[in-house]
Amino acid sequence: MYALRRILSPKAVKLYIIGVFLFELSPFSPYLSVKNIFANMPPLYDLKALLVFHTVAFMNTQFIVQISLIAVGAVLMTYAYSLVRNMADKSAHSGLAG
Protein backbone atom coordinates (compact mmCIF):
# COMPACT_ATOMS: atom_id res chain seq x y z
CA MET A 1 0.00 0.00 0.00
CA TYR A 2 2.89 2.36 0.78
CA ALA A 3 4.41 1.83 -2.67
CA LEU A 4 1.07 2.53 -4.35
CA ARG A 5 0.66 5.79 -2.40
CA ARG A 6 4.17 6.85 -3.44
CA ILE A 7 3.55 5.98 -7.11
CA LEU A 8 0.26 7.91 -7.16
CA SER A 9 1.37 10.88 -5.06
CA PRO A 10 0.67 14.33 -6.56
CA LYS A 11 4.38 15.01 -6.96
CA ALA A 12 4.93 11.71 -8.81
CA VAL A 13 1.97 12.33 -11.12
CA LYS A 14 3.35 15.78 -11.98
CA LEU A 15 6.71 14.22 -12.81
CA TYR A 16 5.00 11.62 -15.02
CA ILE A 17 3.24 14.39 -16.94
CA ILE A 18 6.49 16.29 -17.45
CA GLY A 19 8.19 13.05 -18.54
CA VAL A 20 5.54 12.40 -21.19
CA PHE A 21 5.92 15.96 -22.46
CA LEU A 22 9.71 15.66 -22.62
CA PHE A 23 9.33 12.41 -24.56
CA GLU A 24 7.13 14.23 -27.05
CA LEU A 25 9.86 16.85 -27.48
CA SER A 26 12.45 14.16 -28.10
CA PRO A 27 13.49 13.07 -31.59
CA PHE A 28 11.77 9.73 -30.91
CA SER A 29 8.32 11.25 -30.86
CA PRO A 30 6.14 10.76 -33.94
CA TYR A 31 3.75 13.50 -32.78
CA LEU A 32 5.88 16.62 -32.58
CA SER A 33 8.77 18.03 -34.56
CA VAL A 34 10.42 20.80 -32.58
CA LYS A 35 12.89 21.43 -35.42
CA ASN A 36 10.01 22.21 -37.80
CA ILE A 37 8.31 24.43 -35.24
CA PHE A 38 11.40 26.62 -34.93
CA ALA A 39 11.97 26.60 -38.70
CA ASN A 40 8.43 27.87 -39.37
CA MET A 41 8.14 30.25 -36.42
CA PRO A 42 7.97 34.00 -37.16
CA PRO A 43 10.57 36.37 -35.66
CA LEU A 44 10.40 36.85 -31.89
CA TYR A 45 9.87 40.62 -32.17
CA ASP A 46 6.58 40.13 -34.07
CA LEU A 47 4.33 39.32 -31.11
CA LYS A 48 1.06 39.28 -33.05
CA ALA A 49 2.46 36.82 -35.62
CA LEU A 50 3.86 34.66 -32.79
CA LEU A 51 0.48 34.52 -31.07
CA VAL A 52 -1.28 33.58 -34.31
CA PHE A 53 1.40 31.01 -35.19
CA HIS A 54 1.27 29.28 -31.81
CA THR A 55 -2.52 29.32 -31.72
CA VAL A 56 -2.78 27.76 -35.18
CA ALA A 57 0.01 25.28 -34.40
CA PHE A 58 -1.75 24.20 -31.19
CA MET A 59 -5.10 23.83 -32.91
CA ASN A 60 -3.58 21.71 -35.69
CA THR A 61 -1.61 19.28 -33.53
CA GLN A 62 -2.82 15.85 -32.59
CA PHE A 63 -5.08 15.52 -29.58
CA ILE A 64 -2.45 13.80 -27.42
CA VAL A 65 -0.06 16.73 -27.91
CA GLN A 66 -2.77 19.22 -27.00
CA ILE A 67 -3.64 17.31 -23.82
CA SER A 68 0.05 17.00 -22.91
CA LEU A 69 0.66 20.73 -23.40
CA ILE A 70 -2.35 21.59 -21.25
CA ALA A 71 -1.28 19.13 -18.54
CA VAL A 72 2.31 20.42 -18.49
CA GLY A 73 1.04 24.00 -18.35
CA ALA A 74 -1.15 23.11 -15.38
CA VAL A 75 1.76 21.36 -13.64
CA LEU A 76 4.06 24.34 -14.21
CA MET A 77 1.41 26.71 -12.85
CA THR A 78 0.95 24.61 -9.70
CA TYR A 79 4.73 24.48 -9.20
CA ALA A 80 4.95 28.26 -9.66
CA TYR A 81 2.07 28.78 -7.22
CA SER A 82 3.72 26.51 -4.64
CA LEU A 83 7.04 28.31 -5.07
CA VAL A 84 5.48 31.75 -4.58
CA ARG A 85 3.45 30.54 -1.62
CA ASN A 86 6.51 28.97 0.04
CA MET A 87 8.57 32.10 -0.53
CA ALA A 88 5.80 34.23 0.98
CA ASP A 89 5.53 31.89 3.98
CA LYS A 90 9.28 32.00 4.58
CA SER A 91 9.42 35.77 4.36
CA ALA A 92 6.45 36.09 6.72
CA HIS A 93 8.04 33.72 9.23
CA SER A 94 11.43 35.40 8.98
CA GLY A 95 9.80 38.77 9.66
CA LEU A 96 8.25 37.44 12.86
CA ALA A 97 11.51 35.89 14.05
CA GLY A 98 13.56 39.07 13.47
SVG drawing of the C-alpha trace seen along z (x, -y; Angstrom):
<svg xmlns="http://www.w3.org/2000/svg" viewBox="-8 -43 24 45">
<polyline fill="none" stroke="black" stroke-width="0.4" points="0.0,0.0 2.9,-2.4 4.4,-1.8 1.1,-2.5 0.7,-5.8 4.2,-6.9 3.5,-6.0 0.3,-7.9 1.4,-10.9 0.7,-14.3 4.4,-15.0 4.9,-11.7 2.0,-12.3 3.4,-15.8 6.7,-14.2 5.0,-11.6 3.2,-14.4 6.5,-16.3 8.2,-13.0 5.5,-12.4 5.9,-16.0 9.7,-15.7 9.3,-12.4 7.1,-14.2 9.9,-16.8 12.5,-14.2 13.5,-13.1 11.8,-9.7 8.3,-11.3 6.1,-10.8 3.8,-13.5 5.9,-16.6 8.8,-18.0 10.4,-20.8 12.9,-21.4 10.0,-22.2 8.3,-24.4 11.4,-26.6 12.0,-26.6 8.4,-27.9 8.1,-30.3 8.0,-34.0 10.6,-36.4 10.4,-36.8 9.9,-40.6 6.6,-40.1 4.3,-39.3 1.1,-39.3 2.5,-36.8 3.9,-34.7 0.5,-34.5 -1.3,-33.6 1.4,-31.0 1.3,-29.3 -2.5,-29.3 -2.8,-27.8 0.0,-25.3 -1.7,-24.2 -5.1,-23.8 -3.6,-21.7 -1.6,-19.3 -2.8,-15.8 -5.1,-15.5 -2.5,-13.8 -0.1,-16.7 -2.8,-19.2 -3.6,-17.3 0.0,-17.0 0.7,-20.7 -2.3,-21.6 -1.3,-19.1 2.3,-20.4 1.0,-24.0 -1.1,-23.1 1.8,-21.4 4.1,-24.3 1.4,-26.7 1.0,-24.6 4.7,-24.5 4.9,-28.3 2.1,-28.8 3.7,-26.5 7.0,-28.3 5.5,-31.7 3.5,-30.5 6.5,-29.0 8.6,-32.1 5.8,-34.2 5.5,-31.9 9.3,-32.0 9.4,-35.8 6.4,-36.1 8.0,-33.7 11.4,-35.4 9.8,-38.8 8.3,-37.4 11.5,-35.9 13.6,-39.1"/>
</svg>
